[in-house]
Amino acid sequence: MELNRNQAGVPETYDTLRQEWEGKIKEGVGAEKFTGFVMDTSSISTEVAACTNARQQYGWPLELGYTDNVEASIEEYKTAMQAAGIDKVIAECQKQLDAYLESLN
């Protein structure tokens, strides 16, 4: 961080605000406890790949505003993600996250 310079237009109080913010960060508290979590996707690699493809095909056009009927496009995206196995991905992620949090205790 010491080698980085602030961009032009950054408020003069930026460095002070950043130091105050970083001073509030405590190891193992809040979101910090998740820094050691690493997801193992080996058991869901097919579903992750399919969800990635669905996101590229249906999600990106929504994000970029390339769709005329947003509501219909959202429904297509939801359907594609369900078919790709998003529920299995979510369940496996939650299972691994729960095990990680338990290991912290």
Biopython code that builds the backbone (N, CA, C, O; Angstrom):
import numpy as np
from Bio.PDB.StructureBuilder import StructureBuilder

atoms = [
    (1, "MET", "N", (0.815, -1.197, 0.000)),
    (1, "MET", "CA", (0.000, 0.000, 0.000)),
    (1, "MET", "C", (0.858, 1.260, 0.000)),
    (1, "MET", "O", (0.447, 2.278, -0.556)),
    (2, "GLU", "N", (2.030, 1.213, 0.606)),
    (2, "GLU", "CA", (2.861, 2.406, 0.687)),
    (2, "GLU", "C", (3.373, 2.857, -0.686)),
    (2, "GLU", "O", (3.731, 4.020, -0.872)),
    (3, "LEU", "N", (3.402, 1.932, -1.636)),
    (3, "LEU", "CA", (3.866, 2.285, -2.976)),
    (3, "LEU", "C", (2.742, 2.830, -3.850)),
    (3, "LEU", "O", (3.008, 3.405, -4.905)),
    (4, "ASN", "N", (1.516, 2.664, -3.438)),
    (4, "ASN", "CA", (0.377, 3.168, -4.200)),
    (4, "ASN", "C", (0.156, 4.649, -3.920)),
    (4, "ASN", "O", (0.293, 5.109, -2.787)),
    (5, "ARG", "N", (-0.180, 5.372, -4.953)),
    (5, "ARG", "CA", (-0.517, 6.786, -4.795)),
    (5, "ARG", "C", (-2.000, 6.943, -5.026)),
    (5, "ARG", "O", (-2.606, 6.200, -5.798)),
    (6, "ASN", "N", (-2.582, 7.920, -4.350)),
    (6, "ASN", "CA", (-4.001, 8.194, -4.542)),
    (6, "ASN", "C", (-4.228, 8.779, -5.923)),
    (6, "ASN", "O", (-3.390, 9.511, -6.449)),
    (7, "GLN", "N", (-5.372, 8.447, -6.502)),
    (7, "GLN", "CA", (-5.718, 8.984, -7.805)),
    (7, "GLN", "C", (-6.066, 10.455, -7.690)),
    (7, "GLN", "O", (-6.387, 10.950, -6.610)),
    (8, "ALA", "N", (-5.998, 11.141, -8.806)),
    (8, "ALA", "CA", (-6.386, 12.548, -8.839)),
    (8, "ALA", "C", (-7.856, 12.665, -8.452)),
    (8, "ALA", "O", (-8.681, 11.867, -8.897)),
    (9, "GLY", "N", (-8.183, 13.639, -7.639)),
    (9, "GLY", "CA", (-9.564, 13.874, -7.264)),
    (9, "GLY", "C", (-9.997, 13.175, -5.987)),
    (9, "GLY", "O", (-11.124, 13.367, -5.531)),
    (10, "VAL", "N", (-9.113, 12.362, -5.398)),
    (10, "VAL", "CA", (-9.454, 11.689, -4.143)),
    (10, "VAL", "C", (-9.503, 12.748, -3.044)),
    (10, "VAL", "O", (-8.624, 13.608, -2.992)),
    (11, "PRO", "N", (-10.494, 12.711, -2.174)),
    (11, "PRO", "CA", (-10.582, 13.712, -1.100)),
    (11, "PRO", "C", (-9.322, 13.706, -0.226)),
    (11, "PRO", "O", (-8.687, 12.666, -0.053)),
    (12, "GLU", "N", (-8.976, 14.846, 0.308)),
    (12, "GLU", "CA", (-7.777, 14.952, 1.142)),
    (12, "GLU", "C", (-7.873, 14.076, 2.391)),
    (12, "GLU", "O", (-6.851, 13.672, 2.945)),
    (13, "THR", "N", (-9.080, 13.785, 2.829)),
    (13, "THR", "CA", (-9.272, 12.990, 4.045)),
    (13, "THR", "C", (-9.261, 11.481, 3.768)),
    (13, "THR", "O", (-9.488, 10.687, 4.681)),
    (14, "TYR", "N", (-9.005, 11.088, 2.541)),
    (14, "TYR", "CA", (-9.075, 9.673, 2.173)),
    (14, "TYR", "C", (-8.155, 8.800, 3.019)),
    (14, "TYR", "O", (-8.586, 7.775, 3.548)),
    (15, "ASP", "N", (-6.881, 9.203, 3.150)),
    (15, "ASP", "CA", (-5.926, 8.371, 3.891)),
    (15, "ASP", "C", (-6.357, 8.198, 5.344)),
    (15, "ASP", "O", (-6.237, 7.105, 5.897)),
    (16, "THR", "N", (-6.850, 9.252, 5.959)),
    (16, "THR", "CA", (-7.320, 9.170, 7.342)),
    (16, "THR", "C", (-8.529, 8.245, 7.440)),
    (16, "THR", "O", (-8.599, 7.399, 8.331)),
    (17, "LEU", "N", (-9.478, 8.409, 6.522)),
    (17, "LEU", "CA", (-10.666, 7.545, 6.521)),
    (17, "LEU", "C", (-10.292, 6.086, 6.318)),
    (17, "LEU", "O", (-10.849, 5.205, 6.973)),
    (18, "ARG", "N", (-9.347, 5.822, 5.411)),
    (18, "ARG", "CA", (-8.907, 4.453, 5.151)),
    (18, "ARG", "C", (-8.251, 3.860, 6.386)),
    (18, "ARG", "O", (-8.512, 2.707, 6.728)),
    (19, "GLN", "N", (-7.403, 4.627, 7.060)),
    (19, "GLN", "CA", (-6.747, 4.124, 8.267)),
    (19, "GLN", "C", (-7.760, 3.825, 9.370)),
    (19, "GLN", "O", (-7.635, 2.823, 10.074)),
    (20, "GLU", "N", (-8.757, 4.686, 9.523)),
    (20, "GLU", "CA", (-9.802, 4.447, 10.520)),
    (20, "GLU", "C", (-10.566, 3.169, 10.190)),
    (20, "GLU", "O", (-10.833, 2.350, 11.069)),
    (21, "TRP", "N", (-10.913, 3.007, 8.913)),
    (21, "TRP", "CA", (-11.656, 1.821, 8.473)),
    (21, "TRP", "C", (-10.837, 0.559, 8.722)),
    (21, "TRP", "O", (-11.351, -0.411, 9.279)),
    (22, "GLU", "N", (-9.582, 0.564, 8.318)),
    (22, "GLU", "CA", (-8.736, -0.608, 8.485)),
    (22, "GLU", "C", (-8.480, -0.905, 9.961)),
    (22, "GLU", "O", (-8.260, -2.058, 10.332)),
    (23, "GLY", "N", (-8.508, 0.113, 10.793)),
    (23, "GLY", "CA", (-8.336, -0.081, 12.230)),
    (23, "GLY", "C", (-9.498, -0.807, 12.871)),
    (23, "GLY", "O", (-9.347, -1.384, 13.947)),
    (24, "LYS", "N", (-10.652, -0.789, 12.231)),
    (24, "LYS", "CA", (-11.843, -1.472, 12.752)),
    (24, "LYS", "C", (-11.894, -2.943, 12.366)),
    (24, "LYS", "O", (-12.710, -3.696, 12.897)),
    (25, "ILE", "N", (-11.029, -3.357, 11.445)),
    (25, "ILE", "CA", (-11.022, -4.736, 10.986)),
    (25, "ILE", "C", (-10.306, -5.595, 12.018)),
    (25, "ILE", "O", (-9.149, -5.342, 12.354)),
    (26, "LYS", "N", (-10.995, -6.600, 12.514)),
    (26, "LYS", "CA", (-10.439, -7.514, 13.513)),
    (26, "LYS", "C", (-10.391, -8.920, 12.926)),
    (26, "LYS", "O", (-11.353, -9.377, 12.309)),
    (27, "GLU", "N", (-9.276, -9.594, 13.120)),
    (27, "GLU", "CA", (-9.124, -10.943, 12.592)),
    (27, "GLU", "C", (-10.159, -11.877, 13.201)),
    (27, "GLU", "O", (-10.343, -11.908, 14.418)),
    (28, "GLY", "N", (-10.830, -12.636, 12.346)),
    (28, "GLY", "CA", (-11.809, -13.613, 12.789)),
    (28, "GLY", "C", (-13.165, -13.043, 13.157)),
    (28, "GLY", "O", (-14.025, -13.771, 13.655)),
    (29, "VAL", "N", (-13.372, -11.763, 12.923)),
    (29, "VAL", "CA", (-14.641, -11.116, 13.267)),
    (29, "VAL", "C", (-15.294, -10.613, 11.987)),
    (29, "VAL", "O", (-14.621, -10.108, 11.089)),
    (30, "GLY", "N", (-16.611, -10.758, 11.914)),
    (30, "GLY", "CA", (-17.332, -10.293, 10.728)),
    (30, "GLY", "C", (-16.904, -11.076, 9.501)),
    (30, "GLY", "O", (-16.699, -12.288, 9.572)),
    (31, "ALA", "N", (-16.770, -10.394, 8.388)),
    (31, "ALA", "CA", (-16.413, -11.047, 7.135)),
    (31, "ALA", "C", (-14.984, -11.592, 7.144)),
    (31, "ALA", "O", (-14.648, -12.445, 6.323)),
    (32, "GLU", "N", (-14.147, -11.117, 8.053)),
    (32, "GLU", "CA", (-12.764, -11.583, 8.131)),
    (32, "GLU", "C", (-12.665, -13.086, 8.390)),
    (32, "GLU", "O", (-11.697, -13.726, 7.980)),
    (33, "LYS", "N", (-13.671, -13.651, 9.073)),
    (33, "LYS", "CA", (-13.598, -15.078, 9.381)),
    (33, "LYS", "C", (-13.706, -15.952, 8.130)),
    (33, "LYS", "O", (-13.409, -17.146, 8.180)),
    (34, "PHE", "N", (-14.125, -15.369, 7.022)),
    (34, "PHE", "CA", (-14.275, -16.138, 5.791)),
    (34, "PHE", "C", (-13.023, -16.098, 4.909)),
    (34, "PHE", "O", (-13.004, -16.736, 3.856)),
    (35, "THR", "N", (-11.988, -15.375, 5.307)),
    (35, "THR", "CA", (-10.808, -15.234, 4.456)),
    (35, "THR", "C", (-10.073, -16.548, 4.229)),
    (35, "THR", "O", (-9.381, -16.695, 3.222)),
    (36, "GLY", "N", (-10.207, -17.502, 5.135)),
    (36, "GLY", "CA", (-9.542, -18.787, 4.975)),
    (36, "GLY", "C", (-10.377, -19.843, 4.278)),
    (36, "GLY", "O", (-9.913, -20.965, 4.077)),
    (37, "PHE", "N", (-11.602, -19.502, 3.909)),
    (37, "PHE", "CA", (-12.488, -20.480, 3.277)),
    (37, "PHE", "C", (-12.127, -20.657, 1.808)),
    (37, "PHE", "O", (-12.015, -19.687, 1.059)),
    (38, "VAL", "N", (-11.946, -21.915, 1.412)),
    (38, "VAL", "CA", (-11.664, -22.245, 0.014)),
    (38, "VAL", "C", (-12.670, -23.311, -0.421)),
    (38, "VAL", "O", (-12.745, -24.389, 0.169)),
    (39, "MET", "N", (-13.416, -22.999, -1.429)),
    (39, "MET", "CA", (-14.457, -23.898, -1.924)),
    (39, "MET", "C", (-13.839, -25.022, -2.748)),
    (39, "MET", "O", (-12.997, -24.774, -3.611)),
    (40, "ASP", "N", (-14.258, -26.256, -2.480)),
    (40, "ASP", "CA", (-13.838, -27.423, -3.263)),
    (40, "ASP", "C", (-14.981, -27.764, -4.212)),
    (40, "ASP", "O", (-16.025, -28.254, -3.782)),
    (41, "THR", "N", (-14.786, -27.506, -5.488)),
    (41, "THR", "CA", (-15.850, -27.722, -6.472)),
    (41, "THR", "C", (-15.731, -29.066, -7.187)),
    (41, "THR", "O", (-16.431, -29.303, -8.172)),
    (42, "SER", "N", (-14.856, -29.946, -6.707)),
    (42, "SER", "CA", (-14.630, -31.205, -7.426)),
    (42, "SER", "C", (-15.894, -32.062, -7.531)),
    (42, "SER", "O", (-16.082, -32.760, -8.527)),
    (43, "SER", "N", (-16.759, -32.019, -6.520)),
    (43, "SER", "CA", (-17.968, -32.848, -6.559)),
    (43, "SER", "C", (-19.107, -32.208, -7.359)),
    (43, "SER", "O", (-20.121, -32.854, -7.625)),
    (44, "ILE", "N", (-18.937, -30.945, -7.737)),
    (44, "ILE", "CA", (-19.990, -30.235, -8.476)),
    (44, "ILE", "C", (-19.434, -29.551, -9.721)),
    (44, "ILE", "O", (-20.010, -28.576, -10.204)),
    (45, "SER", "N", (-18.327, -30.052, -10.237)),
    (45, "SER", "CA", (-17.666, -29.384, -11.366)),
    (45, "SER", "C", (-18.560, -29.299, -12.597)),
    (45, "SER", "O", (-18.529, -28.302, -13.317)),
    (46, "THR", "N", (-19.357, -30.338, -12.844)),
    (46, "THR", "CA", (-20.260, -30.322, -13.994)),
    (46, "THR", "C", (-21.308, -29.224, -13.833)),
    (46, "THR", "O", (-21.587, -28.483, -14.776)),
    (47, "GLU", "N", (-21.886, -29.120, -12.640)),
    (47, "GLU", "CA", (-22.912, -28.117, -12.381)),
    (47, "GLU", "C", (-22.332, -26.700, -12.422)),
    (47, "GLU", "O", (-22.968, -25.775, -12.928)),
    (48, "VAL", "N", (-21.122, -26.542, -11.886)),
    (48, "VAL", "CA", (-20.480, -25.223, -11.920)),
    (48, "VAL", "C", (-20.246, -24.791, -13.358)),
    (48, "VAL", "O", (-20.490, -23.636, -13.709)),
    (49, "ALA", "N", (-19.776, -25.707, -14.187)),
    (49, "ALA", "CA", (-19.550, -25.394, -15.603)),
    (49, "ALA", "C", (-20.858, -25.043, -16.297)),
    (49, "ALA", "O", (-20.918, -24.091, -17.075)),
    (50, "ALA", "N", (-21.900, -25.809, -16.017)),
    (50, "ALA", "CA", (-23.204, -25.544, -16.640)),
    (50, "ALA", "C", (-23.765, -24.196, -16.174)),
    (50, "ALA", "O", (-24.342, -23.459, -16.973)),
    (51, "CYS", "N", (-23.602, -23.873, -14.898)),
    (51, "CYS", "CA", (-24.072, -22.578, -14.377)),
    (51, "CYS", "C", (-23.281, -21.427, -14.993)),
    (51, "CYS", "O", (-23.836, -20.368, -15.286)),
    (52, "THR", "N", (-21.982, -21.642, -15.184)),
    (52, "THR", "CA", (-21.151, -20.623, -15.823)),
    (52, "THR", "C", (-21.634, -20.364, -17.245)),
    (52, "THR", "O", (-21.730, -19.215, -17.676)),
    (53, "ASN", "N", (-21.937, -21.436, -17.967)),
    (53, "ASN", "CA", (-22.449, -21.290, -19.332)),
    (53, "ASN", "C", (-23.798, -20.570, -19.342)),
    (53, "ASN", "O", (-24.041, -19.710, -20.189)),
    (54, "ALA", "N", (-24.679, -20.925, -18.391)),
    (54, "ALA", "CA", (-25.992, -20.265, -18.316)),
    (54, "ALA", "C", (-25.827, -18.783, -18.005)),
    (54, "ALA", "O", (-26.540, -17.944, -18.555)),
    (55, "ARG", "N", (-24.887, -18.464, -17.122)),
    (55, "ARG", "CA", (-24.650, -17.055, -16.791)),
    (55, "ARG", "C", (-24.155, -16.292, -18.015)),
    (55, "ARG", "O", (-24.595, -15.172, -18.273)),
    (56, "GLN", "N", (-23.249, -16.894, -18.761)),
    (56, "GLN", "CA", (-22.734, -16.232, -19.952)),
    (56, "GLN", "C", (-23.826, -16.036, -20.996)),
    (56, "GLN", "O", (-23.902, -14.987, -21.635)),
    (57, "GLN", "N", (-24.670, -17.052, -21.165)),
    (57, "GLN", "CA", (-25.710, -16.975, -22.199)),
    (57, "GLN", "C", (-26.870, -16.078, -21.802)),
    (57, "GLN", "O", (-27.379, -15.326, -22.633)),
    (58, "TYR", "N", (-27.299, -16.142, -20.539)),
    (58, "TYR", "CA", (-28.502, -15.421, -20.121)),
    (58, "TYR", "C", (-28.219, -14.259, -19.161)),
    (58, "TYR", "O", (-28.916, -13.244, -19.193)),
    (59, "GLY", "N", (-27.212, -14.404, -18.319)),
    (59, "GLY", "CA", (-26.929, -13.382, -17.320)),
    (59, "GLY", "C", (-26.234, -12.158, -17.881)),
    (59, "GLY", "O", (-26.611, -11.025, -17.582)),
    (60, "TRP", "N", (-25.219, -12.390, -18.694)),
    (60, "TRP", "CA", (-24.470, -11.265, -19.241)),
    (60, "TRP", "C", (-25.334, -10.309, -20.059)),
    (60, "TRP", "O", (-25.213, -9.096, -19.889)),
    (61, "PRO", "N", (-26.196, -10.807, -20.936)),
    (61, "PRO", "CA", (-27.053, -9.862, -21.670)),
    (61, "PRO", "C", (-27.936, -9.018, -20.738)),
    (61, "PRO", "O", (-28.193, -7.847, -21.016)),
    (62, "LEU", "N", (-28.393, -9.613, -19.642)),
    (62, "LEU", "CA", (-29.180, -8.846, -18.670)),
    (62, "LEU", "C", (-28.320, -7.764, -18.010)),
    (62, "LEU", "O", (-28.743, -6.615, -17.884)),
    (63, "GLU", "N", (-27.113, -8.146, -17.593)),
    (63, "GLU", "CA", (-26.217, -7.198, -16.942)),
    (63, "GLU", "C", (-25.845, -6.039, -17.863)),
    (63, "GLU", "O", (-25.694, -4.902, -17.417)),
    (64, "LEU", "N", (-25.701, -6.341, -19.144)),
    (64, "LEU", "CA", (-25.270, -5.325, -20.100)),
    (64, "LEU", "C", (-26.423, -4.568, -20.743)),
    (64, "LEU", "O", (-26.206, -3.650, -21.535)),
    (65, "GLY", "N", (-27.650, -4.952, -20.402)),
    (65, "GLY", "CA", (-28.812, -4.261, -20.949)),
    (65, "GLY", "C", (-29.106, -4.611, -22.397)),
    (65, "GLY", "O", (-29.679, -3.800, -23.124)),
    (66, "TYR", "N", (-28.720, -5.807, -22.827)),
    (66, "TYR", "CA", (-28.923, -6.230, -24.210)),
    (66, "TYR", "C", (-30.224, -6.991, -24.414)),
    (66, "TYR", "O", (-30.325, -7.792, -25.343)),
    (67, "THR", "N", (-31.202, -6.765, -23.586)),
    (67, "THR", "CA", (-32.453, -7.497, -23.710)),
    (67, "THR", "C", (-33.620, -6.517, -23.762)),
    (67, "THR", "O", (-33.620, -5.498, -23.072)),
    (68, "ASP", "N", (-34.596, -6.834, -24.575)),
    (68, "ASP", "CA", (-35.756, -5.950, -24.708)),
    (68, "ASP", "C", (-36.791, -6.217, -23.620)),
    (68, "ASP", "O", (-37.406, -5.283, -23.105)),
    (69, "ASN", "N", (-36.984, -7.473, -23.272)),
    (69, "ASN", "CA", (-37.987, -7.845, -22.277)),
    (69, "ASN", "C", (-37.265, -8.382, -21.048)),
    (69, "ASN", "O", (-36.933, -9.566, -20.981)),
    (70, "VAL", "N", (-37.027, -7.511, -20.085)),
    (70, "VAL", "CA", (-36.239, -7.867, -18.910)),
    (70, "VAL", "C", (-36.897, -8.980, -18.103)),
    (70, "VAL", "O", (-36.229, -9.934, -17.705)),
    (71, "GLU", "N", (-38.192, -8.868, -17.859)),
    (71, "GLU", "CA", (-38.876, -9.864, -17.044)),
    (71, "GLU", "C", (-38.789, -11.262, -17.668)),
    (71, "GLU", "O", (-38.511, -12.238, -16.972)),
    (72, "ALA", "N", (-39.021, -11.353, -18.949)),
    (72, "ALA", "CA", (-38.943, -12.644, -19.645)),
    (72, "ALA", "C", (-37.508, -13.173, -19.640)),
    (72, "ALA", "O", (-37.286, -14.375, -19.493)),
    (73, "SER", "N", (-36.549, -12.285, -19.797)),
    (73, "SER", "CA", (-35.147, -12.696, -19.793)),
    (73, "SER", "C", (-34.721, -13.205, -18.418)),
    (73, "SER", "O", (-33.939, -14.150, -18.318)),
    (74, "ILE", "N", (-35.232, -12.583, -17.370)),
    (74, "ILE", "CA", (-34.928, -13.044, -16.013)),
    (74, "ILE", "C", (-35.495, -14.442, -15.797)),
    (74, "ILE", "O", (-34.830, -15.300, -15.217)),
    (75, "GLU", "N", (-36.701, -14.668, -16.253)),
    (75, "GLU", "CA", (-37.310, -15.994, -16.122)),
    (75, "GLU", "C", (-36.521, -17.042, -16.900)),
    (75, "GLU", "O", (-36.326, -18.156, -16.413)),
    (76, "GLU", "N", (-36.060, -16.693, -18.117)),
    (76, "GLU", "CA", (-35.234, -17.618, -18.903)),
    (76, "GLU", "C", (-33.934, -17.931, -18.159)),
    (76, "GLU", "O", (-33.482, -19.075, -18.131)),
    (77, "TYR", "N", (-33.351, -16.909, -17.565)),
    (77, "TYR", "CA", (-32.105, -17.064, -16.812)),
    (77, "TYR", "C", (-32.324, -17.979, -15.606)),
    (77, "TYR", "O", (-31.519, -18.875, -15.354)),
    (78, "LYS", "N", (-33.410, -17.758, -14.860)),
    (78, "LYS", "CA", (-33.725, -18.606, -13.717)),
    (78, "LYS", "C", (-33.914, -20.062, -14.148)),
    (78, "LYS", "O", (-33.391, -20.978, -13.513)),
    (79, "THR", "N", (-34.653, -20.263, -15.217)),
    (79, "THR", "CA", (-34.913, -21.611, -15.719)),
    (79, "THR", "C", (-33.609, -22.287, -16.140)),
    (79, "THR", "O", (-33.389, -23.461, -15.842)),
    (80, "ALA", "N", (-32.757, -21.551, -16.823)),
    (80, "ALA", "CA", (-31.476, -22.111, -17.271)),
    (80, "ALA", "C", (-30.588, -22.469, -16.082)),
    (80, "ALA", "O", (-29.923, -23.504, -16.097)),
    (81, "MET", "N", (-30.572, -21.627, -15.059)),
    (81, "MET", "CA", (-29.761, -21.911, -13.876)),
    (81, "MET", "C", (-30.305, -23.122, -13.119)),
    (81, "MET", "O", (-29.531, -23.935, -12.614)),
    (82, "GLN", "N", (-31.614, -23.245, -13.037)),
    (82, "GLN", "CA", (-32.206, -24.418, -12.385)),
    (82, "GLN", "C", (-31.831, -25.685, -13.147)),
    (82, "GLN", "O", (-31.458, -26.688, -12.539)),
    (83, "ALA", "N", (-31.927, -25.642, -14.466)),
    (83, "ALA", "CA", (-31.581, -26.797, -15.285)),
    (83, "ALA", "C", (-30.092, -27.127, -15.181)),
    (83, "ALA", "O", (-29.699, -28.287, -15.299)),
    (84, "ALA", "N", (-29.270, -26.104, -14.960)),
    (84, "ALA", "CA", (-27.825, -26.303, -14.855)),
    (84, "ALA", "C", (-27.421, -26.912, -13.514)),
    (84, "ALA", "O", (-26.316, -27.437, -13.378)),
    (85, "GLY", "N", (-28.307, -26.844, -12.528)),
    (85, "GLY", "CA", (-28.002, -27.450, -11.232)),
    (85, "GLY", "C", (-27.605, -26.475, -10.149)),
    (85, "GLY", "O", (-26.851, -26.826, -9.242)),
    (86, "ILE", "N", (-28.104, -25.248, -10.231)),
    (86, "ILE", "CA", (-27.730, -24.237, -9.244)),
    (86, "ILE", "C", (-28.109, -24.647, -7.826)),
    (86, "ILE", "O", (-27.403, -24.302, -6.878)),
    (87, "ASP", "N", (-29.206, -25.373, -7.665)),
    (87, "ASP", "CA", (-29.611, -25.801, -6.316)),
    (87, "ASP", "C", (-28.573, -26.740, -5.694)),
    (87, "ASP", "O", (-28.289, -26.654, -4.500)),
    (88, "LYS", "N", (-28.016, -27.627, -6.500)),
    (88, "LYS", "CA", (-26.971, -28.534, -6.009)),
    (88, "LYS", "C", (-25.716, -27.748, -5.646)),
    (88, "LYS", "O", (-25.066, -28.043, -4.643)),
    (89, "VAL", "N", (-25.373, -26.748, -6.456)),
    (89, "VAL", "CA", (-24.199, -25.909, -6.191)),
    (89, "VAL", "C", (-24.390, -25.155, -4.872)),
    (89, "VAL", "O", (-23.488, -25.123, -4.035)),
    (90, "ILE", "N", (-25.554, -24.555, -4.693)),
    (90, "ILE", "CA", (-25.832, -23.804, -3.466)),
    (90, "ILE", "C", (-25.766, -24.725, -2.252)),
    (90, "ILE", "O", (-25.174, -24.367, -1.234)),
    (91, "ALA", "N", (-26.364, -25.898, -2.353)),
    (91, "ALA", "CA", (-26.369, -26.841, -1.230)),
    (91, "ALA", "C", (-24.952, -27.266, -0.855)),
    (91, "ALA", "O", (-24.616, -27.333, 0.327)),
    (92, "GLU", "N", (-24.121, -27.551, -1.855)),
    (92, "GLU", "CA", (-22.746, -27.960, -1.585)),
    (92, "GLU", "C", (-21.937, -26.809, -0.993)),
    (92, "GLU", "O", (-21.143, -27.012, -0.074)),
    (93, "CYS", "N", (-22.136, -25.615, -1.513)),
    (93, "CYS", "CA", (-21.447, -24.438, -0.959)),
    (93, "CYS", "C", (-21.823, -24.242, 0.503)),
    (93, "CYS", "O", (-20.955, -24.006, 1.343)),
    (94, "GLN", "N", (-23.113, -24.340, 0.807)),
    (94, "GLN", "CA", (-23.571, -24.150, 2.177)),
    (94, "GLN", "C", (-23.014, -25.231, 3.098)),
    (94, "GLN", "O", (-22.618, -24.947, 4.228)),
    (95, "LYS", "N", (-22.984, -26.477, 2.609)),
    (95, "LYS", "CA", (-22.450, -27.588, 3.397)),
    (95, "LYS", "C", (-20.983, -27.342, 3.753)),
    (95, "LYS", "O", (-20.577, -27.522, 4.901)),
    (96, "GLN", "N", (-20.197, -26.931, 2.766)),
    (96, "GLN", "CA", (-18.778, -26.686, 3.002)),
    (96, "GLN", "C", (-18.566, -25.463, 3.891)),
    (96, "GLN", "O", (-17.682, -25.466, 4.747)),
    (97, "LEU", "N", (-19.359, -24.434, 3.698)),
    (97, "LEU", "CA", (-19.236, -23.234, 4.521)),
    (97, "LEU", "C", (-19.602, -23.541, 5.971)),
    (97, "LEU", "O", (-18.927, -23.075, 6.889)),
    (98, "ASP", "N", (-20.658, -24.316, 6.186)),
    (98, "ASP", "CA", (-21.053, -24.708, 7.540)),
    (98, "ASP", "C", (-19.935, -25.506, 8.215)),
    (98, "ASP", "O", (-19.634, -25.286, 9.388)),
    (99, "ALA", "N", (-19.327, -26.422, 7.480)),
    (99, "ALA", "CA", (-18.225, -27.221, 8.034)),
    (99, "ALA", "C", (-17.034, -26.331, 8.367)),
    (99, "ALA", "O", (-16.380, -26.525, 9.392)),
    (100, "TYR", "N", (-16.753, -25.367, 7.516)),
    (100, "TYR", "CA", (-15.636, -24.438, 7.778)),
    (100, "TYR", "C", (-15.903, -23.617, 9.034)),
    (100, "TYR", "O", (-15.024, -23.479, 9.885)),
    (101, "LEU", "N", (-17.106, -23.075, 9.155)),
    (101, "LEU", "CA", (-17.428, -22.277, 10.333)),
    (101, "LEU", "C", (-17.380, -23.122, 11.606)),
    (101, "LEU", "O", (-16.949, -22.642, 12.654)),
    (102, "GLU", "N", (-17.815, -24.364, 11.517)),
    (102, "GLU", "CA", (-17.752, -25.271, 12.672)),
    (102, "GLU", "C", (-16.312, -25.515, 13.079)),
    (102, "GLU", "O", (-16.006, -25.630, 14.266)),
    (103, "SER", "N", (-15.422, -25.596, 12.089)),
    (103, "SER", "CA", (-14.010, -25.847, 12.393)),
    (103, "SER", "C", (-13.351, -24.669, 13.096)),
    (103, "SER", "O", (-12.303, -24.832, 13.721)),
    (104, "LEU", "N", (-13.948, -23.490, 13.002)),
    (104, "LEU", "CA", (-13.389, -22.315, 13.659)),
    (104, "LEU", "C", (-13.657, -22.317, 15.164)),
    (104, "LEU", "O", (-12.951, -21.662, 15.931)),
    (105, "ASN", "N", (-14.670, -23.050, 15.569)),
    (105, "ASN", "CA", (-15.052, -23.076, 16.996)),
    (105, "ASN", "C", (-14.183, -23.997, 17.805)),
    (105, "ASN", "O", (-14.378, -24.126, 19.013)),
]
sb = StructureBuilder()
sb.init_structure("model")
sb.init_model(0)
sb.init_chain("A")
sb.init_seg("    ")
for serial, (resi, resn, name, xyz) in enumerate(atoms, 1):
    if name == "N":
        sb.init_residue(resn, " ", resi, " ")
    sb.init_atom(name, np.array(xyz, "f"), 0.0, 1.0, " ", f" {name:<3s}", serial, name[0])
structure = sb.get_structure()
